[in-house]
Amino acid sequence: MSGASASGGIRSALSHCVQQVRNYDYHHYLCLLELPPNMRKAAFALRAFNVETARAMDVASNPNIGLMRLIWWREAIDKIFDNKLIEHPTAQALSSIISEHKINKGWLKRSVEARINDAKREVTDIPETVEELEQYAEDTVSTLLYMTLQAGGINSTAADHAASHIGKASGLLLLLKSLPYHASRNRQFSYIPAKVADKHGLLVNQGGQREIRMDSCERLCDAVFEMASVANSHLQKARELAGTVPKEALPVLLPTVPAQVLLDSLSRAQFDVFDPRLTRGILGIPPLWYQLKLKWHSWRGKY
């Protein structure tokens, strides 16, 4: 392949990644536009990879096909690091940024392994504690921020710590927002941990199997409030680190904004995840208001 044609192929692959993120992760798409130009390519490739793995189970006609897709991505990562060509635009974009920025393979593998383990869970296999979901969020969301920082050449323990907290908060809140969707697919609210469900009277035994009750809006709201409070604590911890985070890392940490927007929207809905207001606009607020919030934080160098 000639240099010109290879370069054109990479541009096409990156364009595909940008469109994927715009279509399926719009609130983060707007965050990535605030990054310096030298970091955007890597950020979009990484977010597109996340879109591919996060949606693998949703777009599959049955769970086994979704699981096979995730396993394909696990193998694709190995091939990319072995410098093997893969005919998939997101994989090609990943290969380009891995070569350019020496992205950590362990973080990519952690992300896809977490998705695979989640896909293998049975409908009634309920996580025991919030800590398990925090770890899932760390593996699938925080890792994206770590890799974006790495792509920007930012080596900061404080930025990594902030990214860890932001990823956990964002991951927990998005799991809460997705509860109605998973319930519609008969996931039985499997993203409410057993200890939280039991505490709020939502956990029942049916024929020797544990299930989450869905018939009490008040109890469900209380459980969601408890989990959202954990997410809020992570956002507060991330912001407490702001004074020690290098200036160049601040744009990478802007996903704090959509996390806070979603938390505020949940609060206005009194933590009722079925409230239709949560599906309006961007994370429950008008798109223009969301963009103004994002621009305001970006302009002030805040997250």
LUMDREN-197302 format. One record per residue: x, y, z of N, C-alpha, C in turn. Coordinates in steps of 0.1 Angstrom, whole numbers, always signed. Layout:
REM LUMDREN-197302
KESE   n.u   n.v   n.w  ca.u  ca.v  ca.w   c.u   c.v   c.w
KESE     X     Y     Z     X     Y     Z     X     Y     Z
...
***
This chain:
REM LUMDREN-197302
KESE   n.u   n.v   n.w  ca.u  ca.v  ca.w   c.u   c.v   c.w
KESE    +9   -12    +0    +0    +0    +0    +9   +12    +0
KESE    +6   +22    -9   +14   +34    -9   +11   +43    +3
KESE   +21   +52    +5   +19   +61   +17    +7   +69   +16
KESE    +4   +74    +4    -8   +83    +2   -21   +75    +5
KESE   -21   +62    +0   -33   +55    +2   -35   +50   +16
KESE   -24   +47   +23   -24   +44   +37   -29   +56   +45
KESE   -24   +68   +42   -28   +80   +49   -43   +82   +47
KESE   -48   +80   +35   -62   +82   +32   -70   +72   +39
KESE   -65   +60   +41   -73   +50   +48   -74   +53   +63
KESE   -63   +59   +68   -64   +63   +83   -73   +74   +85
KESE   -73   +84   +75   -82   +95   +76   -97   +90   +76
KESE   -99   +81   +67  -113   +75   +66  -117   +68   +79
KESE  -108   +61   +84  -110   +53   +97  -113   +63  +108
KESE  -105   +74  +109  -107   +83  +119  -121   +91  +118
KESE  -124   +94  +105  -137  +100  +103  -148   +91  +107
KESE  -147   +78  +105  -157   +68  +109  -158   +69  +125
KESE  -147   +70  +132  -147   +70  +146  -154   +82  +151
KESE  -151   +94  +145  -158  +106  +149  -173  +105  +148
KESE  -177   +99  +136  -192   +97  +134  -198   +88  +144
KESE  -191   +77  +147  -196   +67  +157  -198   +74  +170
KESE  -189   +82  +175  -190   +89  +188  -201   +99  +187
KESE  -202  +106  +176  -213  +116  +175  -226  +109  +175
KESE  -228   +98  +169  -241   +91  +168  -245   +85  +181
KESE  -236   +79  +188  -239   +70  +200  -234   +75  +213
KESE  -226   +86  +214  -221   +91  +226  -220  +106  +225
KESE  -231  +112  +222  -230  +126  +218  -225  +135  +229
KESE  -229  +133  +241  -225  +142  +252  -209  +141  +254
KESE  -203  +130  +251  -189  +129  +251  -182  +134  +239
KESE  -190  +133  +227  -185  +139  +215  -182  +154  +217
KESE  -192  +160  +223  -190  +175  +225  -178  +178  +235
KESE  -176  +169  +244  -164  +170  +253  -151  +169  +245
KESE  -151  +160  +236  -138  +158  +228  -135  +169  +219
KESE  -145  +176  +215  -143  +188  +206  -135  +199  +214
KESE  -135  +199  +227  -128  +209  +235  -114  +205  +237
KESE  -110  +193  +233   -96  +189  +234   -87  +196  +225
KESE   -74  +198  +228   -64  +204  +218   -64  +195  +206
KESE   -62  +200  +194   -62  +192  +182   -52  +180  +182
KESE   -41  +182  +189   -31  +171  +189   -36  +159  +197
KESE   -47  +160  +205   -52  +149  +213   -65  +143  +208
KESE   -71  +150  +199   -85  +146  +194   -85  +133  +187
KESE   -75  +131  +178   -75  +119  +170   -75  +106  +179
KESE   -66  +106  +189   -65   +95  +198   -78   +94  +207
KESE   -83  +105  +211   -95  +105  +220  -107   +99  +212
KESE  -109  +103  +200  -120   +98  +192  -119   +83  +189
KESE  -107   +79  +186  -104   +65  +183  -107   +56  +195
KESE  -103   +61  +207  -106   +54  +220  -121   +54  +223
KESE  -127   +65  +221  -142   +66  +224  -150   +57  +214
KESE  -145   +56  +202  -152   +48  +192  -150   +33  +196
KESE  -138   +30  +201  -136   +16  +206  -146   +13  +217
KESE  -148   +23  +226  -157   +21  +237  -171   +19  +232
KESE  -175   +27  +222  -189   +26  +216  -190   +12  +210
KESE  -180    +7  +203  -181    -7  +197  -183   -18  +208
KESE  -176   -17  +219  -176   -27  +229  -189   -25  +238
KESE  -192   -13  +241  -204   -10  +249  -217   -14  +243
KESE  -218   -13  +229  -230   -17  +222  -230   -31  +217
KESE  -219   -38  +219  -218   -52  +213  -230   -61  +216
KESE  -234   -60  +229  -245   -69  +233  -259   -63  +229
KESE  -260   -50  +227  -273   -44  +224  -277   -46  +210
KESE  -267   -46  +201  -270   -47  +186  -270   -61  +181
KESE  -266   -71  +190  -266   -85  +186  -280   -91  +186
KESE  -283  -100  +177  -296  -106  +177  -298  -116  +188
KESE  -287  -121  +194  -288  -129  +206  -275  -127  +214
KESE  -275  -130  +227  -264  -128  +236  -251  -134  +231
KESE  -252  -146  +226  -240  -153  +222  -232  -146  +210
KESE  -240  -140  +201  -233  -132  +191  -227  -120  +196
KESE  -233  -113  +206  -227  -102  +212  -214  -106  +219
KESE  -215  -117  +226  -203  -121  +233  -191  -125  +223
KESE  -195  -131  +212  -185  -134  +202  -179  -121  +197
KESE  -187  -111  +195  -181   -98  +191  -171   -92  +200
KESE  -174   -93  +213  -165   -88  +223  -152   -96  +223
KESE  -153  -109  +222  -141  -118  +221  -133  -114  +209
KESE  -140  -111  +198  -133  -106  +185  -125   -94  +188
KESE  -130   -85  +196  -123   -73  +200  -111   -76  +209
KESE  -112   -85  +217  -101   -89  +226   -90   -94  +217
KESE   -93  -103  +208   -83  -108  +198   -77   -97  +189
KESE   -86   -88  +186   -82   -77  +177   -71   -68  +184
KESE   -72   -66  +197   -62   -58  +204   -49   -65  +203
KESE   -49   -79  +205   -36   -86  +204   -30   -85  +190
KESE   -38   -86  +180   -34   -84  +166   -28   -71  +163
KESE   -35   -60  +168   -30   -47  +166   -16   -45  +172
KESE   -14   -50  +184    -1   -49  +190   +10   -58  +184
KESE    +5   -68  +176   +14   -76  +168   +16   -70  +154
KESE   +11   -58  +152   +12   -51  +139    +6   -58  +128
KESE    -5   -65  +131   -13   -72  +120   -24   -63  +115
KESE   -27   -63  +103   -37   -54   +97   -51   -60   +99
KESE   -61   -52  +104   -74   -56  +106   -83   -48   +97
KESE   -92   -54   +90  -101   -46   +81  -113   -42   +88
KESE  -111   -32   +97  -122   -26  +105  -118   -12  +108
KESE  -126    -2  +105  -122   +12  +106  -118   +16  +120
KESE  -125   +12  +130  -122   +15  +144  -109    +8  +148
KESE  -107    -4  +144   -94   -11  +147   -83    -5  +140
KESE   -85    +0  +127   -74    +7  +120   -70   +20  +127
KESE   -80   +27  +132   -78   +40  +139   -70   +37  +152
KESE   -74   +27  +159   -67   +23  +171   -53   +20  +168
KESE   -51   +12  +158   -37    +8  +154   -28   +20  +152
KESE   -34   +30  +145   -27   +42  +142   -23   +50  +154
KESE   -32   +51  +164   -29   +59  +176   -20   +51  +185
KESE   -22   +38  +185   -13   +30  +194    +1   +31  +189
KESE    +3   +31  +176   +17   +32  +171   +22   +46  +173
KESE   +14   +56  +173   +19   +70  +174   +21   +74  +189
KESE   +12   +69  +198   +13   +73  +212   +17   +62  +222
KESE   +20   +50  +217   +24   +39  +226   +13   +37  +237
KESE    +1   +36  +233   -10   +34  +243    -8   +21  +250
KESE   -12   +21  +263   -10   +10  +272   -20    -1  +268
KESE   -14   -13  +264   -22   -24  +260   -31   -29  +272
KESE   -25   -29  +284   -33   -34  +296   -46   -27  +298
KESE   -46   -14  +295   -59    -7  +297   -69   -11  +287
KESE   -65   -12  +275   -75   -17  +264   -80   -31  +268
KESE   -71   -40  +272   -75   -53  +276   -85   -53  +288
KESE   -81   -45  +298   -90   -44  +310  -104   -40  +306
KESE  -105   -30  +296  -118   -25  +292  -127   -36  +286
KESE  -121   -43  +276  -128   -53  +269  -131   -66  +278
KESE  -122   -69  +286  -124   -81  +296  -135   -78  +305
KESE  -136   -65  +310  -148   -62  +318  -161   -63  +311
KESE  -161   -59  +298  -173   -61  +290  -177   -75  +288
KESE  -166   -84  +286  -169   -98  +284  -174  -104  +296
KESE  -168  -101  +308  -173  -107  +321  -187  -103  +323
KESE  -191   -90  +320  -204   -85  +322  -214   -92  +313
KESE  -210   -95  +301  -218  -102  +291  -221  -116  +295
KESE  -212  -122  +302  -213  -136  +306  -222  -138  +318
KESE  -225  -127  +325  -234  -128  +336  -248  -132  +333
KESE  -254  -141  +341  -267  -145  +339  -277  -134  +343
KESE  -289  -134  +338  -299  -124  +342  -300  -122  +357
KESE  -300  -133  +364  -302  -132  +379  -289  -131  +386
KESE  -278  -130  +379  -265  -129  +386  -263  -114  +390
KESE  -267  -111  +402  -267   -97  +406  -254   -93  +413
KESE  -247   -82  +410  -235   -78  +417  -239   -77  +432
KESE  -229   -80  +441  -232   -80  +455  -231   -66  +461
KESE  -221   -58  +456  -219   -45  +463  -217   -34  +452
KESE  -218   -22  +457  -215   -10  +448  -201   -11  +444
KESE  -192   -16  +452  -178   -16  +449  -175   -24  +436
KESE  -183   -34  +434  -182   -42  +421  -185   -34  +409
KESE  -195   -26  +410  -199   -17  +399  -189    -6  +398
KESE  -183    -1  +409  -173    +9  +408  -161    +4  +400
KESE  -157    -9  +403  -146   -15  +396  -149   -17  +381
KESE  -162   -20  +378  -166   -21  +364  -165    -7  +357
KESE  -169    +3  +364  -168   +17  +358  -153   +21  +357
KESE  -145   +17  +366  -131   +20  +365  -125   +13  +353
KESE  -128    +1  +351  -122    -7  +340  -127    -3  +326
KESE  -140    +2  +325  -145    +6  +312  -145   +21  +309
KESE  -145   +29  +320  -146   +44  +317  -133   +51  +321
KESE  -129   +48  +333  -116   +55  +338  -105   +52  +328
KESE  -104   +40  +323   -93   +36  +314   -93   +45  +302
KESE  -104   +49  +297  -105   +58  +285   -98   +71  +288
KESE  -100   +76  +300   -94   +88  +304   -79   +87  +306
KESE   -75   +75  +312   -60   +73  +314   -53   +73  +300
KESE   -59   +66  +290   -53   +65  +277   -53   +78  +270
KESE   -63   +86  +272   -63   +99  +266   -53  +108  +272
KESE   -51  +107  +285   -40  +115  +291   -27  +110  +286
KESE   -25   +97  +284   -13   +91  +279   -10   +96  +265
KESE   -21   +96  +257   -19  +101  +243   -15  +116  +242
KESE   -19  +124  +252   -15  +138  +253    -1  +140  +259
KESE    +6  +129  +263   +19  +130  +269   +18  +135  +283
KESE    +7  +133  +290    +5  +139  +303    +8  +128  +313
KESE   +18  +130  +321   +22  +120  +331   +20  +126  +345
KESE    +9  +124  +351    +5  +131  +363    -3  +122  +372
KESE    +2  +119  +384    -5  +110  +393   -18  +117  +397
KESE   -18  +130  +399   -30  +137  +403   -41  +136  +392
KESE   -37  +138  +380   -46  +137  +369   -52  +123  +368
KESE   -43  +113  +370   -48   +99  +370   -58   +96  +381
KESE   -55  +101  +393   -65  +100  +404   -78  +106  +401
KESE   -77  +118  +396   -90  +125  +392   -97  +117  +381
KESE   -90  +112  +371   -96  +104  +361  -103   +92  +366
KESE   -97   +86  +376  -103   +74  +382  -116   +77  +389
KESE  -117   +88  +396  -129   +92  +403  -140   +96  +393
KESE  -136  +104  +382  -145  +108  +372  -151   +96  +365
KESE  -142   +87  +361  -147   +75  +354  -157   +66  +363
KESE  -154   +65  +375  -163   +58  +384  -176   +65  +385
KESE  -176   +78  +387  -189   +85  +388  -197   +84  +375
KESE  -190   +87  +364  -197   +86  +351  -202   +72  +348
KESE  -194   +62  +351  -199   +48  +349  -211   +45  +357
KESE  -211   +48  +370  -222   +45  +379  -235   +52  +374
KESE  -233   +65  +371  -245   +73  +367  -251   +68  +354
KESE  -243   +64  +344  -248   +59  +332  -255   +45  +334
KESE  -250   +37  +343  -256   +25  +346  -270   +27  +352
KESE  -271   +37  +360  -284   +41  +366  -294   +46  +355
KESE  -289   +54  +346  -297   +59  +335  -302   +48  +326
KESE  -294   +37  +325  -297   +26  +316  -307   +16  +323
KESE  -310   +17  +335  -318    +7  +342  -332    +5  +335
KESE  -339   +15  +330  -352   +12  +323  -349    +4  +310
KESE  -338    +7  +303  -335    -1  +291  -332   -15  +294
KESE  -324   -18  +305  -321   -32  +308  -333   -39  +313
KESE  -342   -32  +321  -354   -38  +325  -363   -42  +314
KESE  -363   -34  +303  -371   -37  +291  -365   -50  +284
KESE  -352   -52  +286  -346   -64  +280  -345   -76  +290
KESE  -353   -75  +301  -354   -85  +311  -340   -87  +318
KESE  -333   -76  +320  -321   -78  +328  -323   -77  +343
KESE  -336   -75  +347  -341   -75  +361  -333   -65  +370
KESE  -330   -54  +365  -322   -44  +373  -310   -49  +378
KESE  -302   -57  +370  -290   -64  +375  -279   -54  +378
KESE  -281   -41  +376  -271   -31  +379  -274   -24  +392
KESE  -283   -29  +400  -285   -25  +414  -279   -36  +422
KESE  -269   -34  +430  -262   -44  +438  -271   -50  +448
KESE  -269   -63  +451  -278   -70  +461  -279   -64  +474
KESE  -267   -59  +480  -268   -53  +493  -276   -40  +493
KESE  -275   -32  +482  -284   -20  +481  -298   -24  +480
KESE  -301   -33  +471  -315   -38  +468  -321   -44  +481
KESE  -313   -52  +488  -318   -58  +501  -321   -47  +511
KESE  -313   -37  +512  -314   -27  +522  -327   -19  +520
KESE  -331   -18  +507  -343   -10  +504  -355   -18  +500
KESE  -355   -31  +504  -366   -40  +502  -369   -44  +488
KESE  -359   -44  +479  -361   -47  +465  -357   -61  +462
KESE  -350   -67  +471  -345   -81  +467  -354   -92  +472
KESE  -358  -101  +463  -367  -112  +467  -361  -125  +462
KESE  -365  -136  +468  -361  -149  +463  -373  -155  +456
KESE  -371  -159  +444  -381  -166  +436  -376  -180  +432
KESE  -381  -190  +438  -377  -204  +434  -362  -206  +436
KESE  -356  -200  +446  -342  -201  +449  -333  -192  +441
KESE  -339  -183  +433  -331  -173  +426  -335  -159  +430
KESE  -325  -151  +432  -327  -137  +436  -331  -128  +424
KESE  -341  -119  +427  -346  -110  +417  -348   -96  +424
KESE  -347   -86  +415  -350   -73  +420  -364   -69  +417
KESE  -371   -65  +428  -385   -61  +426  -386   -47  +419
KESE  -396   -46  +410  -398   -33  +403  -411   -26  +406
KESE  -418   -31  +416  -432   -26  +418  -433   -15  +428
KESE  -421   -11  +433  -421    +0  +443  -413   +12  +438
KESE  -419   +22  +433  -412   +33  +428  -403   +40  +439
KESE  -410   +42  +451  -403   +48  +462  -390   +41  +466
KESE  -391   +28  +468  -380   +20  +472  -369   +20  +461
KESE  -373   +19  +449  -363   +20  +438  -356   +33  +437
KESE  -364   +44  +440  -358   +57  +440  -348   +59  +451
KESE  -351   +53  +463  -341   +53  +474  -328   +46  +471
KESE  -330   +34  +464  -318   +27  +460  -309   +35  +450
KESE  -316   +41  +440  -309   +49  +430  -302   +61  +437
KESE  -309   +67  +446  -303   +78  +454  -290   +74  +461
KESE  -290   +62  +467  -279   +57  +474  -267   +56  +464
KESE  -269   +50  +453  -259   +48  +443  -254   +61  +437
KESE  -264   +70  +435  -260   +83  +429  -252   +91  +439
KESE  -254   +89  +452  -246   +96  +462  -232   +91  +462
KESE  -229   +78  +459  -216   +73  +457  -209   +80  +445
KESE  -216   +82  +434  -211   +89  +422  -208  +103  +426
KESE  -217  +110  +433  -214  +124  +437  -202  +125  +446
KESE  -199  +115  +454  -187  +115  +463  -175  +115  +454
KESE  -175  +107  +443  -164  +106  +434  -162  +119  +427
KESE  -172  +125  +423  -171  +138  +416  -164  +149  +425
KESE  -168  +149  +438  -163  +158  +448  -148  +155  +450
KESE  -144  +142  +451  -130  +139  +453  -122  +143  +441
KESE  -128  +141  +429  -120  +145  +416  -118  +160  +417
KESE  -128  +168  +421  -126  +183  +421  -117  +187  +432
KESE  -116  +180  +443  -106  +183  +453   -92  +183  +448
KESE   -90  +175  +438   -76  +173  +432   -73  +184  +422
KESE   -83  +192  +418   -81  +202  +407   -69  +210  +409
KESE   -66  +215  +421   -54  +223  +423   -41  +217  +420
KESE   -40  +204  +420   -28  +197  +417   -27  +191  +403
KESE   -38  +192  +396   -38  +186  +382   -32  +196  +372
KESE   -22  +191  +364   -16  +200  +354   -26  +206  +345
KESE   -24  +219  +340   -33  +226  +332   -37  +218  +319
KESE   -27  +212  +313   -29  +205  +300   -38  +193  +302
KESE   -40  +188  +314   -49  +177  +317   -63  +181  +318
KESE   -66  +193  +321   -80  +198  +324   -90  +194  +313
KESE   -87  +197  +300   -97  +193  +290  -100  +178  +289
KESE   -91  +170  +293   -93  +155  +293  -104  +152  +304
KESE  -104  +160  +314  -113  +157  +326  -127  +163  +324
KESE  -130  +169  +313  -143  +176  +311  -155  +166  +312
KESE  -153  +153  +310  -165  +144  +313  -171  +145  +326
KESE  -165  +153  +335  -171  +156  +348  -184  +164  +345
KESE  -184  +172  +335  -196  +180  +332  -208  +172  +329
KESE  -208  +162  +319  -219  +154  +317  -223  +146  +328
KESE  -213  +141  +336  -217  +133  +348  -225  +142  +358
KESE  -220  +154  +360  -228  +163  +369  -241  +167  +364
KESE  -242  +169  +351  -255  +172  +344  -265  +160  +347
KESE  -260  +148  +345  -269  +136  +347  -273  +135  +362
KESE  -263  +137  +371  -267  +137  +385  -277  +147  +388
KESE  -276  +159  +383  -286  +170  +386  -299  +166  +380
KESE  -299  +160  +368  -312  +156  +362  -319  +145  +370
KESE  -311  +136  +375  -317  +126  +384  -323  +132  +397
KESE  -315  +142  +402  -320  +148  +414  -334  +156  +412
KESE  -335  +163  +400  -347  +169  +397  -359  +159  +395
KESE  -355  +147  +390  -366  +137  +388  -368  +129  +401
KESE  -362  +134  +412  -363  +127  +425  -358  +112  +424
KESE  -348  +111  +416  -341   +98  +414  -350   +87  +409
KESE  -360   +91  +401  -369   +82  +394  -364   +80  +380
KESE  -357   +68  +378  -350   +66  +365  -360   +64  +354
KESE  -373   +63  +357  -383   +61  +347  -390   +75  +343
KESE  -385   +86  +349  -390   +99  +346  -387  +102  +332
KESE  -397  +106  +323  -394  +108  +309  -385  +120  +307
KESE  -383  +129  +317  -375  +141  +315  -360  +137  +313
KESE  -356  +125  +318  -343  +120  +317  -339  +117  +302
KESE  -349  +115  +294  -346  +111  +280  -346  +123  +271
KESE  -349  +135  +276  -350  +146  +268  -337  +153  +266
KESE  -335  +160  +255  -323  +168  +252  -311  +160  +254
KESE  -301  +165  +261  -288  +158  +264  -288  +156  +279
KESE  -290  +143  +283  -289  +139  +297  -300  +147  +305
KESE  -311  +150  +299  -322  +156  +306  -322  +171  +306
KESE  -313  +178  +299  -314  +192  +298  -313  +196  +283
KESE  -318  +209  +279  -318  +213  +265  -303  +213  +260
KESE  -302  +209  +247  -288  +208  +241  -280  +221  +242
KESE  -287  +232  +240  -279  +245  +240  -274  +247  +255
KESE  -282  +245  +265  -278  +247  +278  -267  +237  +282
KESE  -267  +225  +277  -256  +216  +279  -243  +221  +273
KESE  -244  +226  +260  -232  +231  +254  -226  +243  +260
KESE  -235  +252  +265  -231  +264  +273  -223  +260  +285
KESE  -228  +250  +293  -222  +245  +305  -208  +240  +301
KESE  -207  +232  +291  -194  +226  +287  -184  +237  +283
KESE  -189  +246  +275  -180  +257  +270  -176  +266  +282
KESE  -184  +268  +291  -181  +276  +303  -170  +270  +311
KESE  -171  +257  +314  -161  +250  +321  -148  +249  +313
KESE  -149  +247  +300  -137  +246  +292  -130  +260  +292
KESE  -137  +270  +290  -131  +284  +290  -125  +288  +303
KESE  -131  +283  +314  -125  +287  +327  -114  +277  +331
KESE  -112  +266  +324  -102  +257  +327  -106  +249  +340
KESE  -119  +246  +341  -125  +239  +352  -130  +225  +347
KESE  -132  +216  +357  -139  +203  +353  -148  +199  +365
***
